[in-house]
Amino acid sequence: MRVGIGHDLHPLVSGRPLVLGGVQIPHARGLQGHSDGDVLTHAIADALIGAAGDGDLGQWFPDSDDANRGANSLGLLREIASRLAQQGWHVGNVDASVVAQSPRLRPYLEEMRGNLASALSVASSAVNVKASSPEYVGSLGREDAIAAFATALIDRSGSTELGGLAPDFPGPAHA
């Protein structure tokens, strides 16, 4: 088993839709980026790539490549999951947090979770998405940007049961 961590932050700008976890959210501004700017999906992608020890999102999909301009981040995540699977890796679980002053994201979290689970070809129970407010502190609190953090567990056990752990995994030792 291997664990990776991911982080992404993009500024909010006028004239772009706000996309998080593949969900277009009504808001006056969206996230600047070469792709759709989906910081949540990017953080998860980096966590997975990092867990595999295979670079980072910018190396896999450089912003210098026009083929990635305006790319759907869920599509990129699908490709990452597929390429990791070809290397023998299975996604065990993902836990992610979005930090935004506004908009309130609670109404969209389940749809985000479903989109991400689908892109990763895992059960929705293997993906957790949370939202947090920066309480008006810093650039996130001023609504200049939105950030996301993620951790991911991958393994080569060959099992997708129990969040990627082998069915005979003994669990914690009891004294």
Disulfide bonds with the S-S distance in Angstrom:
none
